[in-house]
Amino acid sequence: MQGLIDDRLHRYALAGVGILVTWLLYRTILRKQHPPLFPGPKGLPFIGNAHQLGKNQWLQYTEWHRKFGPVYSLNFAGQPVVVVGTAKAAADLMERRSAIYSDRPRFIMATEILTGGMNLAFARYGDRWKRMRRAAHEALSIKAAENYTNLQEKETIHLLHGLLHEKGRIDPQLRRTAAATVLSVVYSYPPIKMNDPLVNKVEHYVERMLKAALPGNYLVDIFPWMMHIPTQLARWKREGYAWFKKDTDMFLGLVEDVKAGLEDGSRSNCFLARLLDPSNACELNKVEIAWLAGMMFGAGAEAISATLSFFMLAMVLYPRVQEKLRAEIEGVTGGERFPTFNEVKDLPYLNAVIKETLRWRPMGPLAVPHRSIQDDVYEGHFIPAGTLIFPNVWAIHHDENVYPNPDEFKPERHLKGDGVSSVSFPNTKDHGHLTYGLGRRYVASLPSLHGYVMMWQFIRSCIGYTVANNSLKLNAARIVFAFNINPAVDAQGRKIFPDPNDLLDEGLAVRPMPFDCLIAPRSKRHAEMIDAAFAQSS
């Protein structure tokens, strides 16, 4: 009996050695057939660089750029990864070779479990993606966004009123106003107060989604075989499916609220109303409509609140910018009334301030990864099919060759010498930054006998960027018009300057760590204007 066991162990050992030798031979032959991979940090056997992931990943990635160059490679337990740290390299791959690099990786936890495959930002190509993308574009196009500016103007007054009367840290105020703005645009939701239960629920949904989408936070995204573990034995699967059901019920309830409001006249034109309009024929079922609206609300609220927080941080740290911006705004209002959206939408310095805010501290320092669909060679290095491409937006925005003194908040870098004409930065689609994403979603169908049959459709990098940009411009203009924003002071009267590098890591998104500052109305008349406008809008 012992001899039989020894014989089996001997055969298993020989088989293991054979597999190892075969794998090494394959790797050797593969290297001879193709150019070398991009260099990168050395990892451990089997798991590669997966153990080196953690919080503030964009900083670690940026540090590796300094050592290995603008493009380098990683290995996540056998999954090849290429990290891109310049706008040129990002555009070369995801724009100029978009037919190869516009697929999405398989986000198992974020897409398949937590959102049931209905998260448009992370979804891979398919019939549902096409239908949801088409419906979202029609309801959030540049022309459609004009229908929401009245709602956005009204909500800015509520923010000013909160900043005037509710003392304390500004972060809760900005979170509330961002949520209220997007709620009104998406659902025609009535004005909300601090700590609204619905906002808290959606914020928790966004938090789960952002953390789940960050590589390394769930092992199943590194080891997909874990999906075969029975649900009763995998707590992460049980909890994920339970949250999907809870979130679906929440979003379906909001759809029913809007339907009832449209019938009794308590709700007006909004994103969801457009989806529900039979004449639009958006081809989405009830659950898909609910999730599309819910996703737009969650993503929009996070993007606007985080960017407004960075704007306020810049105003505290750069008083010269604040004064220059205020002078431009008063130039169109005479200082006698709140600026309207039509008055501020094309102001050169305001546009430059918003662009610089999005560049200086991008709320998404790592863009959503792309995935290559076929082998490719770039700059003499091999990129195998199935490689994940990580655009390191933080490194791109802090490229000293493009943005001299990148840590300085300098809106003038976006304007030519005349102070009016915009500077066009290469490979940024005239945005001056890549916070709103990059690449075109050209995608491939399944391979056929004749190779890949390319099926492609161009979409904007960020569907709701016009609505978000409009909200940022309007809030920034009215805050600076109404208030002086200064650093907080300690007991000895010394100014307390917040650290611009003290960031709250929320997964794929970041925001400033909550900070104190002094926000005071510029005069008694400005305070009275806020109260009067608030009373009229309530």
Residue pairs with C-beta under 8 A, 6 or more apart in sequence:
34 375
34 377
34 382
34 384
35 377
35 380
35 381
35 382
36 381
36 382
37 73
37 80
37 381
37 382
37 383
38 68
38 69
38 71
38 72
38 73
38 82
38 381
38 383
39 68
39 69
39 72
39 73
40 49
40 64
40 68
40 72
40 73
40 74
40 75
40 83
41 49
41 52
41 64
41 67
41 68
41 72
41 74
43 49
43 50
43 51
43 52
43 74
43 75
44 51
46 77
46 78
47 77
48 74
48 75
48 76
48 77
48 78
48 79
49 74
49 75
49 76
49 81
50 76
50 77
50 216
50 222
52 60
53 60
53 215
53 216
54 60
54 216
55 505
56 503
56 505
57 214
57 215
57 216
57 366
58 365
58 366
58 392
58 393
58 394
58 395
58 510
59 394
61 83
61 85
61 366
61 390
61 392
61 394
61 395
62 85
62 392
62 394
62 395
62 398
64 72
64 83
65 72
65 83
65 85
65 392
65 395
70 84
70 85
70 86
70 88
70 89
71 82
71 83
71 84
71 85
71 86
71 89
71 378
71 379
71 381
72 82
72 83
73 80
73 81
73 82
73 83
73 381
74 80
74 81
74 82
74 83
75 81
76 215
76 216
76 222
76 388
77 222
77 223
79 222
79 386
79 388
80 383
80 384
80 386
80 387
80 388
81 215
81 387
81 388
81 389
81 390
82 383
82 387
82 388
82 389
82 390
83 390
83 392
84 90
84 93
84 389
84 390
84 391
84 392
84 396
85 392
85 395
85 396
85 399
86 395
86 396
86 399
86 402
87 396
87 399
87 402
87 425
87 426
87 427
87 428
87 434
88 426
88 427
89 378
89 379
90 391
90 396
90 427
90 434
90 438
90 439
91 426
91 427
91 438
92 378
93 100
93 101
93 370
93 378
93 389
94 101
94 102
94 370
94 389
94 391
94 438
94 439
94 440
95 427
95 438
95 439
95 440
97 376
98 439
98 440
98 441
98 442
99 442
99 444
99 454
99 456
100 372
100 373
100 374
100 376
101 370
101 371
101 372
101 373
101 376
101 389
101 439
102 370
102 439
102 440
102 441
102 442
102 443
103 124
103 125
103 370
103 371
103 372
103 373
103 443
103 444
104 122
104 123
104 124
104 125
104 368
104 369
104 370
104 371
105 369
105 370
105 371
105 388
106 112
106 124
106 221
106 224
107 119
107 122
107 212
107 213
107 221
108 218
108 220
108 221
108 224
108 227
109 212
109 213
109 217
109 218
109 220
109 221
109 236
109 240
110 119
110 122
110 209
110 212
110 213
111 117
111 119
111 122
111 123
112 227
113 237
113 240
113 241
113 244
114 208
114 209
114 212
114 240
114 243
114 244
114 247
115 122
115 209
115 244
115 247
115 291
115 295
116 244
116 248
116 291
117 123
117 128
118 128
118 132
118 287
118 288
118 291
118 292
118 295
119 209
119 291
119 295
120 129
120 132
120 133
120 136
120 292
120 295
120 463
121 295
121 299
121 368
122 213
122 368
123 129
123 132
124 443
125 441
125 443
125 444
125 445
125 455
128 288
130 457
131 282
131 283
131 284
131 288
132 284
132 288
132 292
133 457
133 459
133 463
134 282
134 283
135 275
135 280
135 282
135 283
135 284
135 289
135 292
136 292
136 296
136 463
136 464
137 459
137 460
137 463
138 144
138 274
138 280
138 282
139 271
139 274
139 275
140 271
140 296
140 463
140 464
140 466
140 467
141 466
142 466
144 274
145 466
145 467
145 470
147 269
148 184
148 185
148 270
148 467
148 470
149 341
149 470
149 474
151 181
151 184
151 185
151 188
152 181
152 184
152 185
152 341
152 470
152 471
152 474
153 340
153 341
153 474
154 184
154 537
155 177
155 180
155 181
155 184
155 191
156 177
156 338
156 474
156 475
156 478
157 338
157 478
157 530
157 533
157 534
157 537
158 177
158 180
158 191
158 534
158 537
159 173
159 174
159 176
159 177
159 475
159 478
159 479
160 478
160 479
160 482
160 483
160 530
160 533
160 534
161 530
161 531
161 534
162 173
162 176
162 177
162 194
163 170
163 173
163 479
163 483
163 519
164 482
164 521
164 527
164 530
164 531
166 173
166 194
169 514
169 515
169 516
170 309
170 312
170 515
170 517
170 519
171 309
171 511
171 512
171 514
171 515
172 194
173 194
174 305
174 308
174 309
174 312
175 199
175 203
175 301
175 305
176 192
176 193
176 194
176 196
176 199
177 305
177 308
177 475
178 300
178 301
178 302
178 304
178 305
178 308
178 471
179 192
179 196
179 199
179 202
179 203
179 297
179 301
179 305
180 189
180 191
180 192
180 199
181 300
181 301
181 304
181 471
182 296
182 297
182 300
182 301
182 304
183 189
183 192
183 198
183 199
183 297
183 301
184 191
184 270
185 270
185 271
185 300
185 467
186 270
186 271
186 272
186 293
186 296
186 297
186 300
187 254
187 257
187 258
187 267
187 270
187 271
187 272
187 293
187 297
188 258
188 261
188 267
188 268
188 269
188 270
188 272
188 273
189 198
191 538
192 198
192 199
198 250
198 254
199 301
201 250
202 250
202 294
202 297
202 298
202 301
203 298
203 301
203 302
205 243
205 247
205 250
205 294
205 298
206 298
206 299
206 301
206 302
207 506
207 507
208 243
209 298
209 507
210 302
210 506
210 507
210 508
210 509
211 217
211 506
211 507
212 218
212 240
212 507
213 368
213 507
213 508
214 366
214 507
214 508
215 221
215 222
215 369
215 388
215 390
216 222
217 507
218 236
219 226
220 226
220 227
220 236
226 234
227 237
229 237
231 237
231 238
231 241
232 238
247 294
248 287
248 290
248 291
250 294
251 290
251 291
251 293
251 294
252 286
252 287
252 290
254 272
254 290
254 293
254 294
255 272
255 276
255 286
255 289
255 290
255 293
257 267
258 267
258 270
258 272
258 273
258 276
259 276
260 266
260 267
261 267
262 273
262 276
267 273
271 293
271 296
272 289
272 293
274 280
275 282
275 284
275 289
275 292
275 293
276 289
282 289
284 292
296 463
296 464
299 464
300 464
300 467
300 468
302 363
302 506
302 509
303 363
303 364
303 468
303 509
304 468
304 471
304 472
305 511
306 363
306 509
306 510
306 511
307 357
307 358
307 363
307 435
307 468
307 472
308 472
308 475
308 476
309 511
309 512
310 357
310 360
310 361
310 363
310 511
310 512
311 353
311 354
311 357
311 472
311 475
311 476
312 479
312 485
312 517
313 361
313 498
313 500
313 512
313 515
314 321
314 353
314 356
314 357
314 360
314 409
315 321
315 322
315 479
315 480
315 485
316 485
316 486
316 487
316 497
316 498
316 515
316 517
317 409
317 497
317 498
317 500
318 409
319 486
321 353
321 409
321 411
322 480
322 485
324 349
325 349
325 350
325 353
325 476
325 477
325 480
326 480
326 481
328 347
328 348
328 349
328 350
329 339
329 344
329 347
329 350
329 477
329 480
329 481
330 481
332 339
332 343
332 344
332 347
333 339
333 343
333 481
337 529
338 478
338 481
338 482
338 529
338 533
339 477
339 478
339 481
341 470
341 473
341 474
344 350
344 473
344 474
344 477
345 470
345 473
347 473
347 477
348 415
348 419
348 420
348 421
348 422
349 411
349 415
349 419
350 473
350 476
350 477
351 414
351 422
351 473
352 411
352 412
352 413
352 414
352 415
352 422
353 411
353 476
354 469
354 472
354 473
354 476
355 411
355 414
355 431
355 432
355 433
356 409
356 410
356 411
356 413
356 414
356 432
357 409
357 472
358 431
358 432
358 433
358 435
358 436
359 397
359 403
359 432
359 433
359 435
360 397
360 407
360 409
361 500
361 503
361 510
361 512
362 393
362 394
362 397
362 433
362 434
362 435
363 435
363 509
363 510
363 511
364 393
364 435
364 508
364 509
364 510
365 392
365 393
365 394
365 510
366 390
366 391
366 392
366 393
366 394
366 508
367 390
367 391
367 393
367 434
367 437
367 438
368 437
368 508
369 388
369 389
369 390
369 391
370 388
370 389
370 391
370 439
371 386
371 387
371 388
371 389
372 383
372 384
372 385
372 386
372 387
372 389
373 385
373 386
373 444
373 452
374 385
374 452
375 382
375 383
375 384
375 385
376 382
376 383
377 383
391 434
391 438
391 439
393 434
393 435
396 434
397 403
397 406
397 433
397 434
397 435
398 406
398 407
399 406
400 406
402 425
402 426
403 413
404 413
407 500
412 419
413 423
414 422
414 423
414 432
415 421
415 422
415 423
416 422
416 423
422 430
422 432
423 432
424 430
424 432
425 432
425 433
428 434
429 438
429 461
436 461
436 462
436 465
437 461
437 462
438 461
439 461
440 458
440 459
441 457
441 458
441 459
442 454
442 456
442 457
442 458
443 455
443 456
443 457
444 452
444 453
444 454
444 455
445 452
445 453
445 454
445 455
447 453
462 468
479 485
481 526
482 521
482 522
482 526
482 529
482 530
483 519
483 520
483 521
483 522
483 526
484 518
484 519
484 520
484 521
484 522
485 517
485 518
485 519
486 495
486 517
486 518
486 519
486 520
487 495
487 496
487 497
487 498
487 517
487 518
488 495
488 496
488 515
488 516
488 517
488 518
489 495
489 496
489 518
490 496
496 516
498 512
498 513
498 515
498 516
498 517
499 513
500 512
502 512
502 513
502 515
503 510
503 511
503 512
503 513
504 510
504 511
504 512
504 513
504 514
521 527
521 530
